[in-house]
């Protein structure tokens, strides 16, 4: 008797999609680079059908553009896309901040951890070690989401932030605005210490939206 396919088997198009997302996010495929259907078919050892389905999904989610007579091209970030993505991140991270605090999910060790992150970010900023600064920034924002424990929310925010960093090489606004970012982090931390969930959430949203404007202004000058 023929063996039935596993119910948990991942469809080819999803495997290809997830691998391409990882390649784009990690910079193995750069903004503006063309993606060949034929090359992908050969790479994954499949027909063009699942490749085309994966590319359609990537286009729907904004990773690529499918151009007539050219094919798939990795999307370059635009001010409009920055606005859309950051507005979503701002709302979600503000919610996570307020919900985690309202549920008493943050302990004294978490506050000490946030303080240490800020101190290290200040040190890296003064030393102009921006590659070391960026992951600490993500850890600061990510702690509230982690403590809330909503896995779907975490996955959504991680994907949105990954897309931003994939399209904007090295976090281009870090060079200009680290002092302001650190100041905002300190204000958020003070609200956390005072157990003012609403204020911490407001500050988080304002901080993300301000970062959005910094990036839009930078992109407009390039």
SELO-646525 format. One record per residue: residue in one letter; x, y, z of N, C-alpha, C, CB in turn. Coordinates in steps of 0.02 Angstrom, whole numbers, plus 50000, padded with zeros to 5 digits. Glycine has a CB too. Layout:
SELO-646525
AXYZXYZXYZXYZ;...
//
This chain:
SELO-646525
X500424994050000500005000050000500445006250000499525000050062;X500265011049958500655017249954500605021150019500425021549894;X501165024050038501175027850100500845034650090501895028850124;X500395036350135500055042850130500525048450148499435042950176;X500475053950113500905059650130500755062250200500825065350079;X501265064450234501175067050302500745073250302501855068550334;X500295073650351499855079550356500265085850373499315078450410;X500865084650402501285090250423501805092150370501635088550487;X501795088550313502275090050260502185097250235502205085050202;X502735100850230502695107750208502665108050132503305111850233;X502155111350103502105111950030502735115150002501495116050010;X502905113249940503505115749908503525123349906503565112949838;X502945126349888502935133649882503105137049948502255136049857;X502895134050004503045137050069503775136350087502615133850123;X504065130650072504775129650085505195134650045504985122450067;X505015135549982505375140249940505275147349965505155139749866;X504655149049982504485155750008504895157350070503735156150024;X504905152850119505245154150182506005154850171505105148550233;X506285150850125506995151350112507165157950079507225145550068;X506735160250033506865166549999506795172450047506395167449940;X506305172050092506225177350143506865177750185505615175950188;X507115172050206507735171950246508315174850206507895164750269;X508365173050142508905175650100508875183250093508875172450030;X508265185950086508175193250079508325196750145507455194950055;X508045194050199508135197250265508865197250287507705193550318;X509225191850271509935191350291510405194550241510115184050301;X510125197450188510535201050140510885196750088511035204850176;X510705190350086511015186050035510745187749965510885178650050;X510145190649963509865193349901509725200649916509205189449878;X510035205249879509995212349895509425215949861510625215549876;X509265221949887508745226149858508925227849786508655232649899;X508445227149741508555228549670508815222649631509025234249663;X508975217249665509245211249631508685207149598509645206849680;X508825204549539508335200549502508365193349526508465200949425;X507785190249532507725183249552507465179249493507265182349614;X507855174449470507675170549411507265164349429508305168449373;X506685163649396506275157649407506655151449389505635158049367;X507015151649332507385145749308507925143849358507695147149239;X508285148849384508825147549432508535144649496509215153949447;X507955147149518507645144549579507405137349568507055148949599;X507125135949510506895129149495507475124249499506565128849425;X508045126449472508635122249474508905121549545509185124949429;X508905127049582509155127049650508765122349695509145134049679;X508105122649690507675118649734507485111849704507045122449751;X507665110849641507515104449609506775103249599507805098849648;X506415108649579505695108149570505505111349503505325111649629;X504865110549486504615113849426504515121249440503945110649402;X504335125049389504245132249398503595134049435504265135749331;X503135129349439502485130849470502545132749543502025124849464;X502855128749587502915130849657503355137049666503195125149699;X503845137849621504275143849623503855149949609504845143249572;X503435149549557503015155249539502515156849594502635153749473;X502245151649627501775152749682502115156249740501475145949705;X502745154149755503115157349809503265164649793503775153549821;X503425166049730503575172949709502955177349713503855173049638;X502385174649697501755178349702501625180249775501165174249673;X501755175549820501665176949892502155182349915501755170549934;X502765182049891503265187049909503065193949884503945185149881;X502765194249825502535200649798501955203349839502325199849724;X501495198849858500915200949898501135204049964500465194949912;X501675201449993501915203850058502435209450052502205198150098;X502585211449991503005217349981503745216149977502875222050035;X503955209849974504675208449970504955209549899504805201349992;X504545208149848504785208749780504255212149736504945201749751;X504465213949675504015216449624504085211749564504175223949605;X503525209749535503545205649475503445210349415502985200149476;X503985211249376503975215749319503925212049253504595220149320;X503505214649209503415211549143504065211649104502855215149104;X504225205949074504825205049033505485205349073504845210248979;X505435206049138506035206149180506015200549232506105212949216;X505425199649263505355194549314505325197549383505915189649310;X505555193749433505515195849502506125200049521505455189749549;X505995205749553506535210149576506415211749650506575216749533;X506925211149691506855212549762506685219949772507505210749801;X506175221049812505905227749822506405232349857505275227349863;X506455238449833506825243749868506335247449913507175248549818;X506575249349971506135252650018505945259549993506475253050087;X505345261550007505095268149988504825271650050504535267549932;X504775278250049504485281750106503785279250123504455289250092;X503395277550072502715275050084502735268450122502335274250017;X503185263950101503245257550135503485258350206503705252850096;X503965262850217504205264350285503615266650329504755269750284;X503225271150302502645273850339502165268250358502285279150297;X502005263950310501525258550323501785253750376501385254750258;X502415251550369502685246550414502775249350485503355243950387;X503065255450490503185258250555502545259950593503615264550549;X502025261950557501385263350590501105257050623500875266150539;X501195251450590500955245050618501385243250678500985239450565;X502045243750671502495242150727502345246450788503225243050706;X502225252850776502085257550832501475255350872501985264650805;X500945253550837500335251450871500445244850909499765250650820;X500765240050877500865233550907501335233850967501135228650855;X501885237550962502355237951017502065242051076503015241050994;X501665247151060501335250851114500845246251151500965257051086;X500475242351113500005237551144500385232551188499595233751090;X500925229751162501315224851199501585227851264501885222051156;X501815233951260502095237351319501555238151373502375244251299;X500975240851353500445242051402500165235451429499885246151371;X500055230551385499765224251407500235220451453499595219951346;X500885220451437501365216851480501405219951549502065216751447;X501395226651551501425230051615500785229251655501575237451605;X500225229751620499575229051654499495222151686499005230351605;X499805217251654499765210351679500345208751727499765205451621;X500725213851746501295212951792501795207751768501045211051861;X501935207951703502385203151673503125205051681502225202351600;X503265211351699503955213651706504155213551779504035220651677;X504745210651793504995210351862505605214851870505185203051880;X505895214951930506465219251943507065217451899506665218752017;X507145211051885507695208851841507605211651771507745201151839;X506985212151748506855214851682507035222351679506115213951662;X506865225851732507035233051735507795233951735506715236351797;X508135229751774508875230151775509165228451706509155225251829;X508845223751672509075221751605508995227551556508685215551580;X508425230951559508305236751516508815242251530507585239451525;X508975243251593509475248251612510155246551583509515248951688;X510335240151586510985238051560511015238751485511135230751581;X510455237451451510435238251379510555245551360509755235851351;X510225250151396510315257251382511035259451394509835261451427;X511335257051449512025258851463512495256351408512235255851531;X512385250251385512815247551332512695251151266512685240151324;X512065253051252511925256651191512275263451192511165257651182;X512275266751250512625273151256513375272251242512525276051326;X513665266951269514375265751260514535264451186514605259851303;X514135260151155514245258551084514145264651040513785252851061;X513655268851058513525274851019514125279551021512895278451045;X514415280551081514995284851088515595282151050515175285751163;X515645275451047516195272251011516055271450937516345265451042;X515455273550917515225272850847515225265550823515665277150801;X515075261050870515015253950853514285252350840515305249350910;X514045254650782513325254250769513085247150754513165258750711;X513535242950729513355235950718513205232450784513915232250680;X513555234550837513435231650904512825234850937514055232550948;X512695241150919512125244850948511455241750926512155252250927;X511395240150863510745238350835510405232450870510825236650763;X510765226850882510415221250916510175222950986510875215250920;X510535227451020510315229551087509665233551083510855233651122;X509615237551031508995241351020508405236551009509065245950959;X508515231350970507985226450957507805222751021508215221450903;X508305221351064508175217851127507765222251174508835215851161;X507895228751174507505233351216506775233051196507775240551210;X506645233951132505955233851108505635226951116505925236051034;X506045221851106505775215051106505595212351175506265210551075;X505885215251227505755212551294505015212851313506165216451346;X504695218451296503985219251314503555213951278503745226351296;X503725212751215503355207751176503485200751204503565208051101;X504125199451221504305192951250503915191651314505065192551263;X503895196651358503575195651423502815194851416503745201451469;X502535198051366501815197251356501645190051338501565202051301;X502085186851300501985179751285501515178151228501745176251345;X501355183251187500915182151129501355180351069500475188551114;X501395174051052501855171751000501685174550931501855164250997;X501045175150916500845177850851501035185250845500095177050840;X500945188850899501145195950900501895196550891500915199350965;X502275192450926503005192550921503225190950850503315187450971;X502925185850820503115183850752502985189550703502735177550730;X502405192850711502225198250666502715204150671501515200650680;X502875206150733503335211750743504035209950718503365213750817;X504255203850732504915201650709504965201950633505075194550733;X504445199650599504445199650526504465206750499503835195950500;X504065211250529504045218150505504715221550515503495222050541;X505015220650574505665223750586506205220650542505855223050660;X506175214250530506655210950486506615213750415506545203450485;X506015215050393505925217850326506225224850322505185218150308;X506135228750375506425235550374507175235250370506195239350436;X507485230950412508205230550413508495227350350508445226750474;X508095222950318508315219950255508365225250200507845214350234;X507885229850199507855234850146508285240950161507145236950135;X508415242350224508805248150242509475245850270508425252750293;X509975245950230510625242950247510905245850311511115243950191;X511015241450360511365243350421510985247950468511985246450403;X510355249250456509985253850499510235260950488510065251850573;X510105263650429510435269850406510315275850451510195271450338;X509785276050490509665281950532510055281650598508925282650547;X510355275950614510705275350677511275280450683510985268250685;X511625281650630512195286150631512005293250654512515286550563;X511395295250638511195302050651510805303050717510775304550595;X510455297850740509955298950792510025294550854509285297950764;X510605291450864510665286850922510545290550988511345283550922;X510785296650993510695300351056509945301251072511035307251052;X509565302851021508845303751030508505297151047508525306850967;X508705291751013508415285151027508535283151099508695279850979;X509145284251122509325282451191508915286551241510075283451204;X508835292951226508415297251269507705294651274508415304451242;X507435292451218506755289651217506715283251258506515288351145;X507225279051252507245272851291507245274351366507855268651271;X507625279451386507655281351456506975283751481508185286851467;X506615287451440505955289851459505465284051467505685294751407;X505505279251422505085273251427505235269451491505175268651365;X505885268651505506085265051566505835268551629506845264351568;X505865275151630505615278851689504875277551700505745286351680;X504485277351645503775275851652503665268751677503415276851584;X504095264151655504045257251678504185256951754504555252651640;X504695260451776504865260551847504295263351890505495264751859;X503935268251861503375271251897502735267051890503245278251871;X502785261551854502225256951841501645260651807501985253851907;X501825265251764501325269051725501275265851656501505276651720;X500845260851649500795257051587500565261351529500315251351596;X500085265751541499815269951487500355274751461499215273951511;X500745277651507501265282351487501825278751450501545286051549;X502015272851474502535268951441502325267151370502705262651481;X501695265251362501435263551296501435269651250500725260551301;X501225275351277501215281451236501915283351213500905287251276;X502395282851260503075284451243503365279651191503505284451305;X503195273251198503425268351149503155269851080503215261251171;X502515271451076502215273051011502525279250981501455273951018;X502605284451022502905290650998503615289550974502895296051053;X503985285351010504685283850992504725280450924505005279451045;X504305275450913504315271850850504095276450792503855265650853;X503595280550805503355285050753503875290450737502695288350775;X504255292550787504785297350775505345294150733505075300050842;X505505287850749506005284150710505775283650637506125277150739;X505135282450628504835282150561504965288650523504085280850565;X504855294250556504945300650522505685301950506504675306350565;X506135300050552506845300750539507035296850476507265298250599;X506785290750470506955286550412506655289250348506715279450423;X506035291550351505725294450292506105300650268504995296350307;X506325304750315506705310750298507375308850266506825315050361;X507685303450293508335301250266508255298550195508635295850311;X507735294550184507605291750118507445297250067507025286750122;X507115302450090506925307950045507535311750021506435312650079;X508085311250058508695314850041509165310849997509055317050103;X508995304349987509445300049948509225299549876509485293049978;
//
